[in-house]
Every structure is written in C-alpha cells, then in structure tokens.
C-alpha cells in the first residue's frame, strides 16, 4: 500500500494508521498482535471465519421461544436509515478497523450497506443518514463512558468544527467512497450528528416525522452501539423498525463479541430482523 495513497483516499500514512490502531487497542484491552491478524485478514479477504461460517455461527435458533413479528414496507411511510457509514468504521484505513474489521469482513457489511442504498434509490425510498462527528469542544467533556473515552483518544470521527470541513474529504469522518453517489445526490437527508450512540440529540426524528415516516429499515455501524441505540430510541418514539442484520457489524474484544450481543437484542425487540438480500427484495417489491 502506498504510504500516502490508500483505498479510502485518506491522506494518512501506514504508520499513522498503525499508531491509531495501537491507541485504540491500548484502550480496548485487545493485543496488537490479535488486531494485526484481524486487519491482515480483512486486507486479504480471509477473515478468521468465512462468510458461510459466520452465517452458521450467528444463525437464528431452529426453534424460537418468542412470538414471530415482522414489518411490512409501505411506500411513503418507510425509509432507509443508515448510521455512521464512515471511513473510521468501515474502511481498512479507519481507526477502529483493528477491532471491527473481522466482523465487517464476515458480514460483508460494506457491500451490504451499498446494496441497501442502491435498492432504496431505485424505488425512490427516502434515505436518512445519522452521522457521528466530534468537534474540539466535545473533547472537553468532564466525564466519559468506556467507549466514549476510547473514541476521543483515537480521534475517531474528528472534525475541526461544525462549520469547518477542512481536510474532511477522505478523512475518517468522511463517507465510504462507494456510498457518496447515493448520499450526495441532493435527495438523501444528512442529519445533524449524534454524539454518543443514539439519535436523542440529533434531528433524525424531526426530519423523518416531517416526511411522514413511521417505518424504518435500519443498518450501519456499529451493531451493539449506535445501531442498537438508534433502534431503541426509534421504538420508544413509535416507529416500526426492521434491522438488517448483515448490514452492520461489531467490535470483537476480550470483553465480548459486540455483534452477537446486538443480534440477541435485535431478536428480542425489533419489528423485523432481515438479511440484506431479503431487505432488497422487499424494497424492490414495494415499488
């Protein structure tokens, strides 16, 4: 990989990327050796568990103990919401790749999010982005949770200010390059940033209500943090929400598998838990 030019278009050297990963792992408790293996797996397309193996590992129980529910897509009332489709989460050059890369690779998250974008745009379904940005004043918080502290330490999603986009293009805060044609089309609603995990402090709810939306197809990053928090908040606000299970991923650290933790909760509270291919088919049939 060229020292100054990389897959995401970031103006960062390999050394800077590795230093960022080391800072993340120092905070998360994961060894750098383990992270390097995960990163190398992602770069070569050989995750420690192949996609088929991951699908089997995370499969739903053959016999469930809870009642089955589902959500029907209704044109004009249903939107696609993607959380944090940003380089710091989804690119090999992102600062969190050392802990999320294995799960992103297993679930084929990057490609699956793009499939959702393409399907929604093809039928003119409203699309909303709930991004994550940190500004200098956010680094002055007097107290933080574990992962808030970690994200601030590695400068994840950092921007110079709310009114300054210097060096934004290709940075960790920027969209994944393959998503830009969908997000920057003049129709997608880019909401104000959420600051910790959920959308309680941004305008996602306002923007969707103003368009008459009360049903949501949800994907993005990361599974047990921002996506799960968005799911809970929207349920509390009266939305129906179907989560696309392989259009997200989670960190794997000694404390646990974030993706598995989220999937258990999705099964218990969401109005639907769909695979990407199923979601795409449903979107296409809704036209």
C-alpha positions in Angstrom: 0.0 0.0 0.0 1.3 3.4 -0.9 2.3 5.5 2.1 0.2 8.5 1.1 -2.5 7.0 -1.1 -4.7 4.2 0.1 -8.0 2.5 -0.6 -10.2 5.1 1.1 -8.5 8.1 -0.3 -7.3 9.2 3.2 -4.3 11.4 3.4 -2.8 9.2 6.1 0.4 7.1 6.1 0.5 3.4 7.0 2.5 4.4 10.1 -0.2 6.9 11.2 -2.9 4.2 10.7 -1.0 1.7 12.7 -0.4 4.2 15.5 -4.2 4.9 15.6 -4.9 1.2 15.9 -2.4 0.8 18.7 -4.1 3.7 20.6 -7.5 2.0 20.1 -6.3 -1.4 21.3 -4.5 0.1 24.3 -7.9 1.4 25.4 -9.9 -1.6 24.5 -7.6 -4.2 26.0 -7.1 -6.1 22.8 -3.5 -7.1 21.9 -1.9 -5.5 18.9 -0.9 -8.9 17.6 -4.6 -10.0 17.6 -5.6 -6.8 15.9 -2.9 -7.2 13.3 -4.2 -10.6 12.5 -7.7 -9.3 12.1 -6.5 -6.4 9.9 -4.4 -8.6 7.8 -7.4 -11.0 7.3 -9.5 -8.1 6.2 -7.0 -6.9 3.7 -6.5 -10.3 2.2 -10.2 -11.2 2.2 -9.5 -14.1 4.6 -11.3 -13.4 7.9 -10.8 -15.9 10.7 -14.3 -17.1 9.9 -15.5 -17.1 6.3 -18.9 -15.6 5.5 -20.6 -19.0 5.3 -19.1 -20.0 8.7 -20.2 -16.6 10.2 -23.7 -17.1 8.9 -23.8 -20.5 10.6 -22.3 -19.3 13.8 -24.8 -16.4 14.1 -27.8 -18.4 12.8 -31.1 -18.0 14.4 -32.2 -20.8 16.7 -34.1 -23.6 14.9 -36.9 -23.3 17.4 -37.5 -19.9 18.9 -39.2 -19.2 22.2 -40.6 -15.8 21.3 -43.6 -14.9 19.1 -42.7 -14.0 15.5 -43.3 -10.5 14.3 -42.5 -8.7 11.0 -42.7 -5.3 9.3 -44.4 -4.6 6.0 -42.9 -1.8 3.8 -45.4 0.8 3.0 -44.4 3.4 0.3 -44.5 6.9 1.6 -44.2 5.8 5.2 -41.0 3.7 5.1 -37.4 5.0 5.0 -33.9 3.6 5.0 -31.8 4.9 7.9 -28.0 4.3 7.8 -26.0 5.0 10.8 -22.3 6.1 10.6 -21.4 4.9 7.1 -18.0 6.4 7.6 -14.4 5.5 6.9 -13.4 5.2 10.6 -15.8 2.3 11.0 -15.9 0.6 7.6 -12.5 1.0 5.9 -9.3 -0.9 6.5 -7.8 2.6 6.9 -10.3 3.5 9.6 -9.0 3.9 13.2 -11.4 1.2 14.5 -10.6 -1.5 11.9 -8.4 -3.4 14.3 -11.4 -4.4 16.4 -14.3 -4.2 13.9 -12.6 -5.4 10.8 -13.1 -9.1 11.4 -16.9 -8.7 11.9 -17.2 -6.2 8.9 -15.5 -8.8 6.7 -17.5 -11.7 8.0 -20.8 -9.9 7.4 -19.8 -8.3 4.2 -21.1 -5.1 5.8 -19.6 -2.6 3.3 -21.2 -4.3 0.3 -24.5 -5.0 2.0 -24.9 -1.3 3.0 -24.3 -0.4 -0.6 -27.0 -2.9 -1.7 -29.5 -1.2 0.6 -28.6 2.3 -0.8 -29.0 1.1 -4.4 -32.3 -0.6 -3.7 -33.8 2.3 -1.9 -32.7 4.8 -4.5 -34.1 2.6 -7.3 -37.6 2.9 -5.9 -37.3 6.5 -4.6 -37.5 5.4 -1.0 -36.4 8.2 1.4 -32.9 7.8 2.8 -31.6 9.3 6.0 -28.0 9.3 7.3 -27.3 9.7 11.1 -23.6 10.5 11.2 -21.1 10.7 14.1 -18.8 13.7 14.4 -16.7 15.1 17.2 -15.6 18.7 17.4 -12.9 20.2 19.6 -15.4 21.2 22.3 -16.5 17.5 22.6 -13.0 16.7 23.8 -13.6 18.9 26.8 -16.3 16.7 28.3 -15.8 16.2 32.1 -16.8 12.6 32.1 -17.0 9.7 29.6 -18.1 6.2 29.3 -15.6 3.5 28.3 -16.0 3.7 24.5 -16.5 7.5 24.5 -13.1 7.7 26.1 -11.7 5.3 23.5 -13.2 7.2 20.6 -11.9 10.5 21.8 -8.5 9.0 22.5 -8.1 7.8 18.9 -9.7 11.0 17.4 -12.4 8.9 15.8 -14.8 11.0 13.7 -12.9 14.2 14.5 -13.6 17.4 12.6 -12.2 20.9 13.1 -15.6 22.4 13.9 -19.3 22.2 12.9 -18.7 25.0 10.4 -15.3 23.8 9.1 -14.8 21.0 6.6 -11.1 21.5 6.0 -9.4 18.1 5.5 -12.8 16.4 5.7 -12.7 14.7 2.3 -11.1 11.3 2.6 -10.7 11.6 6.4 -12.1 9.1 8.9 -15.2 11.2 9.3 -16.0 11.1 5.6 -18.4 8.7 3.9 -17.1 5.5 2.4 -16.2 6.4 -1.2 -18.6 3.9 -2.8 -21.5 5.5 -0.8 -21.0 9.1 -1.9 -23.1 8.8 -5.1 -26.1 7.8 -3.0 -25.5 10.2 -0.1 -24.5 13.3 -2.1 -27.3 13.0 -4.6 -29.3 16.0 -3.2 -32.1 13.8 -2.0 -30.6 12.0 0.9 -31.2 13.7 4.3 -28.0 14.1 6.2 -29.0 14.7 9.8 -27.1 16.6 12.4 -24.5 14.4 14.2 -25.4 12.1 17.1 -22.8 12.4 19.9 -22.6 9.2 21.8 -24.7 6.3 20.5 -28.4 7.2 19.9 -30.2 9.9 18.0 -31.7 11.7 21.0 -29.5 14.7 20.4 -29.8 15.0 16.6 -32.6 15.8 14.3 -33.3 12.4 12.8 -36.7 12.1 14.4 -37.7 15.6 13.3 -36.6 15.0 9.7 -38.4 11.7 9.4 -41.6 13.0 11.0 -41.6 15.9 8.6 -41.7 13.4 5.8 -44.4 11.3 7.3 -42.1 8.4 8.0 -43.1 5.9 10.7 -41.4 2.7 9.5 -37.6 2.3 9.3 -35.2 -0.1 7.7 -32.1 0.2 9.8 -28.4 -0.6 9.1 -24.9 0.9 9.6 -22.4 0.9 12.3 -21.9 -0.4 14.8 -24.2 -3.2 15.8 -24.4 -3.1 19.6 -23.6 0.6 20.0 -25.1 3.2 17.6 -27.3 1.0 15.6 -28.8 -0.7 18.7 -29.2 2.8 20.4 -31.0 4.1 17.3 -33.2 1.0 17.3 -34.2 1.6 20.9 -34.8 5.3 20.6 -36.9 4.9 17.5 -39.0 2.2 19.1 -39.6 4.5 22.0 -40.7 7.2 19.6 -43.3 5.0 18.0 -41.6 3.8 14.8 -41.7 0.3 13.5 -38.1 -0.8 12.9 -36.6 -3.7 10.9 -32.8 -4.2 11.4 -30.8 -5.5 8.5 -28.6 -8.0 10.4 -25.7 -8.3 7.9 -25.6 -4.6 7.1 -23.9 -3.9 10.4 -21.0 -5.4 12.4 -19.5 -5.1 15.8 -16.2 -5.0 17.7 -14.6 -8.2 18.9 -12.6 -7.6 22.1 -11.8 -9.6 25.2 -14.9 -8.2 26.8 -17.1 -9.8 24.2 -18.5 -10.0 20.7 -20.4 -6.9 20.1 -22.2 -8.3 17.0 -23.5 -11.3 18.9 -24.7 -9.1 21.8 -26.6 -6.9 19.3 -28.1 -9.7 17.4 -29.6 -11.2 20.6 -31.2 -7.9 21.4 -32.5 -7.3 17.8 -34.3 -10.6 18.0 -36.0 -9.5 21.2 -37.1 -6.0 20.4 -37.1 -5.2 16.7 -40.2 -5.4 14.4 -38.1 -7.4 11.9 -34.6 -8.8 11.6 -33.8 -9.2 8.0 -30.9 -10.3 5.8 -29.7 -7.8 3.2 -30.9 -9.9 0.2 -34.4 -10.2 1.8 -34.5 -6.5 2.5 -33.5 -5.7 -1.1 -36.3 -8.0 -2.4 -38.8 -6.4 -0.1 -37.8 -2.9 -1.2 -38.0 -3.8 -4.8 -41.5 -5.4 -4.4 -42.7 -2.3 -2.6 -42.4 -0.1 -5.6 
